[in-house]
Amino acid sequence: MSETKDDGGKKLTLGKPGRLELKKTVETGQVKQSFSHGRSKTVTVEVKKKRTFERGKSGRMRAVDANGNPTTDMDAIGPDGLSETERQRRLKALAGAAQEEERLKREKAEAEERAKEAAKRRAEEEEARKEAEAKAELAQKEEEAKLAAEMEAKRKAEAEAAKQLEAEEKKAAAAKKEAPRQADAKAGKAAAAAADAGPAAAKPKIKSKAGGDADAKKAAQPARPARGGDQRRRQGKLTISQALDGDEGMPRVRSMAAIKRAREKEKQQARERRARGEKVIREVTVPEAITVADLANRMAERVGDVIKTMMKLGVMATQNQSIDADTAELVVEEFGHKIVRVSESDVEDVLKTADDREEDLKARAPVVTVMGHVDHGKTSLLDALRKTDVAAGEAGGITQHIGAYQVKLSSGDEITFLDTPGHAAFTQMRMRGAQVTDIVILIVAADDGIQPQTREVIAHAKAAEVPIIVAVNKCDKPGVDPYRVRTQLLEEELVPEEMGGDVQVIDISAKTGMNLDKLEESILLQAEMLELTANPNRAAEGAVVEAKLEKGRGSVATVLVQRGTLRVGDVFVAGAESGRVRALLDDRGRNVTEAGPSVPVEVLGLQGTPQAGDEFVVTEDESKAREIAEYRQRKAKEAAQVVAGRGTLEQMFSQIKAGEVKELPIVIKTDVQGSLEAIVASLDKMATDEVKVRVLHGAVGGITESDITLAASTGGIVVGFNVRANPQARDLARRDGVDIRYYSVIYDLIDDAKKILGGLLAPEVREKFLGYAEIRDVFNITKVGKVGGCYVTEGMVKRGAKVRLLRDDVVIHEGALKTLKRFKDDVREVQSGYECGMAFENYDDIKAGDVIEAFEIEEVAREL
């Protein structure tokens, strides 16, 4: 059969025996269409022929046309359902696939072979490089050894030359000494020869300048040293090692090429470790809080891996969020690194210093604190020792801040005295004085004996484990009994020496100077027993005894140096403040350049006013001192915020439970830090469940506009203790109506505060009984209601009084009277034994026989 064409379609025929071909079953043709009005159009027409199949003689399916004639001989197809052509095509395709697979295997084997060759080549190159480096290092060592040998030989040659030169100089000096002797001998011989030879021969020989004695002069001259002294001309070439070493023996340093080779070697080793998959273990420094990105950077890990590890641990955080040190430790251990935890407080480690050696310690003056009850003569005793009148400058005749003074005795010994207040408000000051002292002098007035503050001083001294010397003052007064003080001391477990104890008790009089020399001897004896020493040759350390803010001088701190020497220009840290020493003033106001152990001085140059009792330490670096001060200020601010928040929460619960608590807002400004501390402590002790003092702000210095503004915003008052307000603050206070109160004695301030708080207290309500009245009859009056006809049996009844209605001795109503009449007239009161008419407000259930109890409410002001 052959392929035949029709008008446009193709049939599925067998062109050759056994070859199956697909022919089109669609015939196409063109037809011309005619329309009205003479129009025509040629269109293409497709005729689809039906393709059918039927089973042939062999039982296989074959294609037939519309007339049923077979179009394809299906018997020519093999038993696998494929024609010979299709079978050949598939066999060919399978053969091509096998060839492609063989080609891929061959290429893979060639790639592996090339990789092995490359690895072998790299190993050979690495081995050759290492061998070359080893040879270079060996050659370098040999060169260095050779240069060292040359230098040693050179030094030996120079030493030999120096010895030879020294021997030649000695020989020349000896020859120079022998030359006059030889000349004299020659002259004597010549004279003798001349005498023997006669006058002609005695005629002296005339020598020319260039002749005769030139050889002798030349021999007498010392040998000329080499040019330049010991520096002789170098032999041979100048090497780099000789240029570096020179004549001073300067040691050699590594060249830049050697350093570069070492760095490249380290990098290569790191690359090899990474290629082998070895983990690099690092020490990771972790502070108290760190961001995720910073932690990943310190571990040299990817941020994504760190975040995934944290998610496995149950912590969800982005790279910019901070995590605590405990979480960071878990992450670091998860990655296999070592953690080194550091704290923010480590910045203070620079203040920790080593203990002094025994050979560096030297004797120092004792620090003595004078303590006792108020008005027992502490400052007067110190005045007698200093021969100055300090008490005259004290407000109210009492000491209200710590004073530090140094007394030089007639024997040349020095004693440092601290004078502390005796008032009950200055407990913190007395405790601070006991902590920085070596010896405590307990002043007890012979006419007053042991008082509450005296017992408090004894407790502070015992807590600080400081020896006590008791001075019984005012023994010059007639009729006093010092022995009574000794018996009272036994009650406080202080046994005097005359009673078999170890406490020295001395009877003195600060007014007449009685036994003051004995008191000084007791102090020096006690100090000698204590063996007080300190190292003056080191950075100064001490304690802030008092701090204040002065106009024109800024913040001033009274510092007691405990060890080391404080000098002008030193950088220091005092509590939460830092600074540089601008000036030092002693206890008499004189400028000094330095202060050693046990010396009290006033320090100028602080950035702010420190707290009394703060530690004073000199540092080497100003930036470190500022960093420590900022850290302490930040910690103090955080602590204050926590306390304020806790107080506010407790305040809220207490207000919900027991009603609102009334507060007195107050702004306190004082002259020194110790007074502020005492005032705040005293005001806090006044607080009750109903009223309390709220200190809005407390600081050292004068009253400013900001203080007035703060007080005005809260309706509080401003208290100035030994300070005054500036003109601008006074004008602002008059405009805003803020009350400014000035005080110079602390107990006046405390008394006024008690009165103010007492005024804030709710008055006490008391019930005052008036009388009883009995209802005899009840009248019902139009437009008025029920009115009781009563008879006053006891006391009286007032109009407007409170009443209770009693029925069978049981209170059934409590209210107020609406009307009180006698006959038809309203009256103010009705006495006992009279009749009256009474009606209650909003209550009509009254009966005959009921009893009316009249009373009134009165308010009584309360006091703290």
ZAMARGU-4260 file (C-alpha; in steps of 0.2 Angstrom, whole numbers, plus 5000, padded with zeros to 4 digits):
<rodrens>
0) 5000/5000/5000 | 5006/5018/4997 | 5001/5034/5005 | 4987/5042/4995 | 4981/5060/4996
5) 4964/5067/4995 | 4958/5085/4995 | 4965/5089/5012 | 4965/5074/5023 | 4976/5060/5027
10) 4973/5042/5031 | 4981/5030/5043 | 4990/5018/5031 | 5004/5005/5031 | 5017/5012/5018
15) 5028/4997/5020 | 5024/4980/5027 | 5025/4980/5046 | 5025/4999/5047 | 5011/5007/5056
20) 5007/5025/5051 | 4994/5038/5057 | 4984/5046/5044 | 4972/5061/5047 | 4954/5057/5048
25) 4949/5075/5044 | 4946/5081/5025 | 4947/5099/5021 | 4940/5109/5006 | 4935/5126/5000
30) 4917/5131/4996 | 4911/5147/4988 | 4896/5155/4996 | 4884/5167/4987 | 4874/5180/4996
35) 4860/5192/4991 | 4865/5209/4983 | 4879/5200/4973 | 4891/5196/4987 | 4901/5180/4989
40) 4913/5172/5001 | 4925/5157/5001 | 4925/5146/5016 | 4935/5131/5021 | 4925/5116/5026
45) 4932/5101/5036 | 4924/5084/5034 | 4928/5072/5049 | 4928/5053/5045 | 4923/5041/5058
50) 4937/5029/5064 | 4932/5012/5070 | 4940/4996/5076 | 4935/4978/5075 | 4943/4961/5079
55) 4952/4953/5065 | 4954/4934/5061 | 4968/4932/5074 | 4957/4940/5087 | 4967/4956/5087
60) 4959/4973/5085 | 4961/4982/5069 | 4956/4999/5061 | 4942/5000/5048 | 4935/5014/5038
65) 4917/5019/5037 | 4913/5005/5025 | 4921/4992/5036 | 4936/4989/5026 | 4952/4987/5036
70) 4964/5001/5036 | 4978/4993/5046 | 4984/4976/5047 | 4986/4973/5066 | 4993/4955/5063
75) 5009/4963/5058 | 5011/4969/5076 | 5022/4958/5087 | 5015/4948/5102 | 5022/4962/5114
80) 5010/4975/5106 | 5024/4984/5097 | 5028/4985/5079 | 5045/4982/5072 | 5049/5000/5070
85) 5043/5005/5087 | 5053/4990/5094 | 5069/4996/5085 | 5066/5013/5091 | 5065/5008/5109
90) 5080/4996/5108 | 5090/5011/5101 | 5084/5022/5115 | 5089/5009/5128 | 5106/5007/5121
95) 5108/5026/5121 | 5103/5026/5140 | 5116/5013/5144 | 5130/5023/5135 | 5125/5039/5144
100) 5126/5029/5161 | 5143/5022/5157 | 5149/5040/5152 | 5143/5047/5169 | 5152/5033/5178
105) 5167/5036/5169 | 5167/5055/5172 | 5163/5052/5191 | 5178/5040/5192 | 5189/5054/5183
110) 5183/5067/5195 | 5188/5056/5210 | 5205/5053/5203 | 5208/5071/5200 | 5202/5075/5218
115) 5214/5062/5225 | 5228/5069/5215 | 5224/5087/5221 | 5224/5081/5239 | 5240/5072/5237
120) 5248/5087/5228 | 5242/5099/5243 | 5249/5087/5256 | 5266/5087/5246 | 5265/5106/5245
125) 5261/5107/5264 | 5275/5095/5268 | 5287/5105/5257 | 5281/5122/5265 | 5284/5115/5283
130) 5301/5108/5278 | 5306/5125/5270 | 5300/5134/5286 | 5310/5122/5297 | 5325/5125/5286
135) 5322/5144/5287 | 5320/5143/5306 | 5336/5132/5307 | 5345/5144/5296 | 5339/5159/5306
140) 5345/5151/5322 | 5362/5147/5315 | 5363/5165/5309 | 5358/5171/5326 | 5371/5160/5334
145) 5384/5165/5322 | 5380/5183/5326 | 5380/5180/5344 | 5398/5172/5343 | 5404/5187/5333
150) 5397/5199/5345 | 5405/5189/5360 | 5422/5189/5350 | 5420/5207/5347 | 5417/5211/5366
155) 5432/5200/5371 | 5443/5209/5358 | 5437/5226/5365 | 5440/5220/5383 | 5458/5214/5378
160) 5461/5231/5369 | 5455/5241/5384 | 5466/5231/5396 | 5481/5233/5384 | 5477/5252/5383
165) 5476/5253/5402 | 5493/5244/5404 | 5501/5256/5391 | 5494/5271/5401 | 5501/5264/5417
170) 5518/5261/5409 | 5518/5279/5401 | 5513/5286/5418 | 5528/5277/5426 | 5540/5282/5412
175) 5534/5300/5415 | 5538/5299/5434 | 5556/5292/5430 | 5560/5305/5417 | 5565/5319/5429
180) 5576/5307/5439 | 5585/5301/5423 | 5588/5319/5418 | 5595/5324/5435 | 5607/5308/5434
185) 5612/5313/5416 | 5615/5331/5422 | 5626/5325/5436 | 5636/5314/5425 | 5639/5327/5412
190) 5644/5340/5426 | 5657/5327/5432 | 5663/5324/5415 | 5665/5342/5411 | 5675/5345/5427
195) 5687/5331/5422 | 5688/5337/5404 | 5692/5355/5408 | 5684/5372/5404 | 5682/5368/5386
200) 5672/5352/5389 | 5662/5361/5403 | 5654/5372/5390 | 5636/5367/5389 | 5629/5359/5373
205) 5617/5370/5364 | 5602/5359/5358 | 5590/5364/5345 | 5571/5363/5346 | 5570/5349/5334
210) 5586/5339/5340 | 5593/5330/5355 | 5579/5329/5368 | 5565/5326/5356 | 5567/5307/5359
215) 5566/5310/5378 | 5551/5321/5376 | 5543/5308/5364 | 5546/5294/5377 | 5539/5304/5391
220) 5523/5307/5382 | 5509/5294/5386 | 5504/5283/5371 | 5489/5291/5361 | 5473/5282/5364
225) 5463/5275/5350 | 5452/5288/5341 | 5435/5291/5350 | 5441/5283/5366 | 5434/5265/5367
230) 5425/5267/5350 | 5437/5261/5337 | 5435/5259/5318 | 5424/5244/5314 | 5432/5230/5305
235) 5422/5223/5290 | 5404/5226/5285 | 5390/5233/5296 | 5376/5220/5298 | 5358/5224/5304
240) 5361/5214/5320 | 5376/5225/5324 | 5366/5241/5320 | 5352/5235/5332 | 5363/5229/5345
245) 5376/5243/5344 | 5388/5246/5358 | 5375/5246/5372 | 5369/5228/5369 | 5352/5232/5364
250) 5342/5216/5362 | 5336/5210/5345 | 5317/5212/5341 | 5307/5201/5329 | 5306/5208/5311
255) 5290/5212/5303 | 5292/5198/5291 | 5293/5186/5305 | 5277/5193/5313 | 5268/5192/5297
260) 5274/5174/5294 | 5267/5169/5312 | 5250/5177/5309 | 5249/5168/5292 | 5253/5152/5301
265) 5239/5155/5314 | 5227/5159/5300 | 5231/5143/5291 | 5230/5133/5306 | 5212/5140/5310
270) 5207/5136/5292 | 5213/5118/5293 | 5204/5116/5310 | 5188/5123/5301 | 5191/5111/5287
275) 5192/5096/5298 | 5177/5102/5308 | 5186/5104/5324 | 5177/5116/5337 | 5186/5131/5343
280) 5183/5132/5362 | 5183/5151/5368 | 5181/5160/5384 | 5166/5171/5383 | 5164/5185/5395
285) 5146/5188/5400 | 5140/5203/5410 | 5124/5204/5420 | 5114/5208/5405 | 5119/5206/5386
290) 5110/5206/5370 | 5108/5191/5359 | 5118/5198/5345 | 5133/5203/5356 | 5133/5186/5364
295) 5134/5178/5347 | 5148/5190/5342 | 5158/5185/5357 | 5155/5166/5354 | 5159/5169/5335
300) 5143/5160/5331 | 5129/5165/5319 | 5115/5175/5327 | 5102/5163/5319 | 5110/5148/5327
305) 5110/5156/5344 | 5091/5161/5342 | 5087/5143/5337 | 5096/5136/5352 | 5087/5148/5363
310) 5070/5143/5356 | 5075/5125/5360 | 5078/5131/5378 | 5061/5139/5378 | 5067/5157/5377
315) 5060/5168/5363 | 5071/5183/5360 | 5076/5193/5345 | 5094/5198/5342 | 5092/5216/5349
320) 5084/5210/5366 | 5094/5208/5382 | 5095/5192/5391 | 5101/5189/5409 | 5118/5181/5414
325) 5110/5164/5418 | 5101/5162/5401 | 5117/5167/5393 | 5127/5154/5403 | 5115/5140/5397
330) 5117/5146/5378 | 5136/5147/5380 | 5137/5129/5387 | 5125/5123/5374 | 5138/5129/5361
335) 5152/5121/5371 | 5162/5137/5376 | 5168/5142/5393 | 5159/5156/5401 | 5167/5170/5412
340) 5154/5179/5421 | 5158/5197/5426 | 5147/5209/5437 | 5143/5227/5435 | 5150/5230/5452
345) 5167/5224/5446 | 5171/5242/5442 | 5174/5244/5461 | 5188/5231/5461 | 5200/5245/5458
350) 5197/5251/5475 | 5203/5235/5483 | 5221/5236/5488 | 5233/5224/5496 | 5237/5225/5515
355) 5252/5235/5520 | 5268/5226/5525 | 5275/5226/5542 | 5291/5236/5538 | 5280/5250/5530
360) 5269/5253/5545 | 5273/5268/5556 | 5266/5275/5572 | 5251/5287/5570 | 5241/5298/5582
365) 5225/5291/5590 | 5208/5295/5585 | 5197/5299/5600 | 5179/5302/5600 | 5171/5313/5613
370) 5153/5306/5616 | 5140/5308/5629 | 5123/5315/5634 | 5117/5332/5628 | 5124/5347/5639
375) 5137/5336/5649 | 5152/5346/5643 | 5159/5337/5628 | 5163/5353/5618 | 5168/5362/5633
380) 5181/5349/5637 | 5187/5350/5619 | 5189/5369/5621 | 5199/5367/5636 | 5211/5355/5627
385) 5212/5366/5611 | 5212/5382/5621 | 5199/5389/5610 | 5181/5393/5612 | 5171/5382/5600
390) 5155/5382/5610 | 5152/5400/5608 | 5148/5397/5590 | 5136/5383/5593 | 5117/5387/5591
395) 5107/5385/5607 | 5123/5379/5616 | 5123/5362/5609 | 5133/5353/5595 | 5123/5348/5580
400) 5136/5341/5569 | 5153/5332/5570 | 5168/5342/5572 | 5186/5335/5569 | 5201/5343/5578
405) 5219/5339/5581 | 5227/5344/5597 | 5246/5345/5600 | 5251/5342/5618 | 5266/5350/5627
410) 5275/5334/5626 | 5274/5335/5607 | 5261/5320/5605 | 5246/5323/5594 | 5228/5317/5597
415) 5214/5319/5584 | 5197/5322/5593 | 5180/5320/5585 | 5166/5329/5594 | 5149/5321/5592
420) 5131/5328/5596 | 5123/5322/5612 | 5105/5326/5607 | 5093/5311/5604 | 5091/5315/5586
425) 5109/5312/5582 | 5109/5293/5584 | 5117/5290/5567 | 5131/5303/5570 | 5136/5295/5586
430) 5136/5278/5578 | 5147/5284/5564 | 5159/5292/5576 | 5161/5276/5586 | 5165/5267/5569
435) 5180/5278/5564 | 5188/5280/5581 | 5201/5271/5591 | 5196/5277/5608 | 5180/5283/5615
440) 5179/5296/5629 | 5162/5295/5638 | 5158/5311/5646 | 5146/5310/5661 | 5141/5325/5671
445) 5143/5322/5690 | 5127/5331/5694 | 5117/5322/5681 | 5123/5304/5680 | 5119/5291/5667
450) 5106/5297/5654 | 5098/5288/5639 | 5110/5295/5626 | 5124/5289/5638 | 5118/5272/5637
455) 5116/5273/5618 | 5135/5278/5617 | 5140/5263/5628 | 5130/5252/5616 | 5139/5260/5601
460) 5156/5258/5608 | 5153/5240/5613 | 5147/5236/5596 | 5162/5244/5588 | 5173/5235/5600
465) 5182/5251/5605 | 5190/5254/5622 | 5181/5267/5633 | 5188/5280/5645 | 5175/5288/5656
470) 5178/5306/5661 | 5166/5312/5675 | 5164/5331/5671 | 5158/5345/5682 | 5167/5339/5698
475) 5170/5357/5703 | 5152/5360/5707 | 5149/5359/5726 | 5139/5344/5732 | 5142/5333/5717
480) 5146/5314/5720 | 5157/5307/5707 | 5156/5290/5716 | 5137/5289/5711 | 5143/5289/5693
485) 5154/5274/5696 | 5140/5264/5704 | 5129/5268/5689 | 5143/5262/5677 | 5142/5245/5685
490) 5124/5244/5680 | 5130/5246/5662 | 5143/5232/5664 | 5158/5245/5664 | 5169/5241/5679
495) 5181/5255/5685 | 5199/5251/5688 | 5198/5255/5707 | 5184/5242/5708 | 5194/5229/5700
500) 5189/5232/5682 | 5198/5238/5666 | 5189/5254/5663 | 5198/5271/5667 | 5187/5283/5676
505) 5194/5301/5678 | 5186/5315/5688 | 5189/5331/5678 | 5182/5349/5676 | 5182/5357/5659
510) 5179/5374/5667 | 5193/5374/5679 | 5205/5362/5669 | 5206/5350/5683 | 5215/5333/5679
515) 5215/5337/5660 | 5234/5332/5660 | 5229/5315/5668 | 5216/5313/5655 | 5228/5316/5641
520) 5240/5304/5649 | 5227/5290/5650 | 5223/5293/5631 | 5241/5291/5626 | 5243/5276/5638
525) 5228/5268/5630 | 5235/5272/5612 | 5252/5265/5616 | 5243/5248/5622 | 5234/5248/5605
530) 5250/5250/5595 | 5241/5261/5582 | 5251/5261/5565 | 5248/5265/5547 | 5257/5266/5531
535) 5259/5284/5525 | 5268/5280/5509 | 5253/5275/5499 | 5237/5281/5491 | 5226/5289/5504
540) 5210/5280/5511 | 5199/5287/5524 | 5181/5291/5529 | 5169/5306/5526 | 5165/5313/5544
545) 5154/5327/5538 | 5149/5335/5522 | 5141/5352/5517 | 5138/5364/5503 | 5146/5382/5505
550) 5143/5397/5495 | 5158/5401/5484 | 5167/5385/5489 | 5155/5372/5483 | 5154/5355/5491
555) 5166/5353/5506 | 5169/5336/5515 | 5178/5334/5532 | 5188/5319/5529 | 5198/5309/5542
560) 5213/5300/5533 | 5215/5283/5540 | 5230/5277/5530 | 5241/5284/5516 | 5244/5302/5513
565) 5231/5314/5504 | 5239/5327/5493 | 5233/5342/5483 | 5229/5336/5465 | 5224/5318/5470
570) 5209/5310/5461 | 5197/5302/5473 | 5180/5293/5475 | 5169/5298/5490 | 5154/5287/5491
575) 5143/5291/5475 | 5154/5307/5471 | 5171/5309/5463 | 5183/5324/5461 | 5200/5330/5462
580) 5208/5338/5477 | 5208/5357/5474 | 5213/5362/5492 | 5216/5355/5509 | 5212/5365/5525
585) 5216/5359/5543 | 5205/5361/5558 | 5210/5379/5560 | 5206/5384/5542 | 5224/5385/5536
590) 5229/5378/5519 | 5240/5362/5519 | 5248/5353/5505 | 5246/5335/5512 | 5238/5326/5526
595) 5244/5309/5533 | 5236/5296/5544 | 5224/5302/5558 | 5224/5319/5551 | 5207/5328/5549
600) 5206/5340/5534 | 5192/5349/5524 | 5193/5343/5506 | 5188/5355/5491 | 5185/5349/5474
605) 5170/5337/5475 | 5158/5336/5460 | 5143/5334/5473 | 5140/5332/5491 | 5143/5315/5498
610) 5134/5306/5512 | 5142/5307/5529 | 5151/5291/5533 | 5155/5287/5515 | 5172/5279/5511
615) 5185/5290/5504 | 5198/5282/5492 | 5211/5290/5481 | 5212/5282/5463 | 5225/5284/5450
620) 5213/5286/5435 | 5200/5300/5434 | 5190/5291/5422 | 5189/5276/5434 | 5184/5287/5448
625) 5170/5295/5437 | 5164/5277/5432 | 5163/5271/5450 | 5153/5286/5455 | 5141/5285/5441
630) 5138/5266/5445 | 5135/5270/5463 | 5123/5284/5459 | 5114/5273/5447 | 5112/5259/5460
635) 5106/5272/5473 | 5093/5279/5461 | 5087/5261/5457 | 5086/5257/5476 | 5076/5273/5479
640) 5064/5269/5465 | 5061/5252/5472 | 5058/5259/5490 | 5046/5272/5483 | 5036/5260/5473
645) 5035/5248/5487 | 5029/5262/5499 | 5016/5268/5487 | 5009/5250/5485 | 5008/5248/5504
650) 5001/5265/5505 | 4987/5260/5493 | 4982/5245/5503 | 4982/5254/5519 | 4971/5267/5512
655) 4959/5255/5505 | 4959/5246/5522 | 4958/5260/5535 | 4955/5276/5525 | 4966/5289/5518
660) 4982/5293/5528 | 4985/5312/5530 | 5002/5317/5525 | 5013/5333/5528 | 5023/5336/5513
665) 5040/5345/5517 | 5056/5351/5509 | 5071/5351/5520 | 5087/5360/5517 | 5101/5360/5530
670) 5119/5366/5531 | 5128/5349/5534 | 5123/5331/5529 | 5123/5325/5546 | 5109/5337/5552
675) 5099/5332/5537 | 5100/5314/5542 | 5095/5317/5560 | 5080/5328/5555 | 5073/5315/5543
680) 5075/5301/5555 | 5066/5311/5569 | 5052/5316/5557 | 5050/5297/5552 | 5048/5292/5570
685) 5033/5304/5572 | 5022/5294/5559 | 5006/5286/5565 | 4992/5276/5557 | 4983/5292/5553
690) 4997/5305/5549 | 5015/5305/5544 | 5028/5317/5536 | 5032/5314/5518 | 5049/5322/5514
695) 5048/5328/5496 | 5066/5333/5495 | 5081/5334/5507 | 5098/5341/5502 | 5112/5352/5508
700) 5113/5370/5504 | 5102/5386/5503 | 5084/5386/5498 | 5081/5389/5479 | 5067/5392/5467
705) 5066/5374/5463 | 5062/5370/5482 | 5048/5383/5482 | 5041/5376/5466 | 5041/5358/5473
710) 5033/5363/5489 | 5020/5373/5480 | 5015/5359/5468 | 5011/5348/5483 | 5005/5360/5496
715) 5019/5357/5508 | 5031/5368/5518 | 5050/5372/5516 | 5061/5370/5531 | 5078/5378/5532
720) 5090/5372/5546 | 5104/5385/5548 | 5102/5390/5529 | 5092/5404/5521 | 5082/5407/5505
725) 5089/5417/5491 | 5079/5433/5486 | 5072/5425/5470 | 5065/5410/5481 | 5058/5422/5494
730) 5049/5432/5480 | 5042/5415/5473 | 5036/5409/5490 | 5027/5426/5493 | 5018/5424/5476
735) 5013/5406/5478 | 5009/5407/5497 | 5023/5394/5502 | 5027/5394/5521 | 5046/5395/5524
740) 5052/5391/5542 | 5069/5394/5548 | 5077/5384/5562 | 5094/5384/5571 | 5090/5371/5585
745) 5084/5354/5580 | 5072/5351/5595 | 5063/5367/5590 | 5060/5360/5573 | 5054/5343/5580
750) 5042/5352/5592 | 5034/5362/5578 | 5032/5347/5567 | 5023/5338/5581 | 5011/5353/5582
755) 5008/5353/5564 | 5005/5334/5563 | 4993/5335/5578 | 4983/5348/5569 | 4981/5335/5555
760) 4974/5322/5567 | 4956/5319/5566 | 4948/5327/5583 | 4943/5315/5596 | 4923/5314/5597
765) 4916/5313/5615 | 4898/5311/5620 | 4891/5323/5634 | 4876/5317/5643 | 4862/5331/5646
770) 4847/5322/5654 | 4832/5311/5654 | 4814/5315/5650 | 4798/5303/5652 | 4784/5304/5639
775) 4768/5305/5649 | 4756/5307/5635 | 4756/5308/5616 | 4746/5321/5606 | 4742/5320/5587
780) 4743/5338/5580 | 4738/5342/5562 | 4752/5347/5550 | 4765/5343/5564 | 4763/5325/5568
785) 4764/5316/5585 | 4771/5326/5599 | 4775/5319/5616 | 4771/5327/5632 | 4786/5325/5643
790) 4792/5328/5660 | 4811/5331/5663 | 4816/5319/5677 | 4836/5322/5677 | 4847/5335/5670
795) 4840/5346/5656 | 4835/5345/5638 | 4842/5357/5625 | 4835/5362/5608 | 4845/5354/5594
800) 4852/5341/5605 | 4854/5323/5600 | 4841/5311/5608 | 4839/5292/5610 | 4821/5284/5612
805) 4822/5270/5625 | 4807/5258/5627 | 4810/5245/5641 | 4828/5251/5642 | 4831/5247/5624
810) 4836/5260/5612 | 4824/5260/5597 | 4828/5276/5589 | 4842/5289/5589 | 4841/5306/5581
815) 4838/5324/5584 | 4825/5335/5591 | 4813/5344/5579 | 4804/5355/5592 | 4805/5359/5610
820) 4791/5369/5618 | 4784/5374/5634 | 4765/5378/5632 | 4765/5386/5615 | 4782/5394/5615
825) 4798/5387/5608 | 4812/5387/5621 | 4831/5384/5621 | 4831/5372/5636 | 4820/5364/5649
830) 4828/5360/5666 | 4824/5345/5677 | 4807/5345/5686 | 4798/5354/5671 | 4786/5349/5658
835) 4788/5351/5639 | 4783/5345/5622 | 4795/5337/5611 | 4794/5330/5593 | 4807/5320/5583
840) 4814/5323/5566 | 4807/5309/5554 | 4800/5298/5567 | 4783/5297/5575 | 4782/5280/5584
845) 4782/5286/5601 | 4771/5280/5616 | 4767/5285/5633 | 4780/5278/5645 | 4795/5279/5633
850) 4811/5288/5640 | 4820/5301/5630 | 4839/5302/5633 | 4847/5319/5628 | 4865/5321/5624
855) 4877/5331/5613 | 4893/5328/5604 | 4909/5338/5607 | 4926/5337/5598 | 4943/5337/5607
860) 4959/5341/5598 | 4972/5327/5598 | 4991/5329/5600 | 5005/5317/5596
</rodrens>
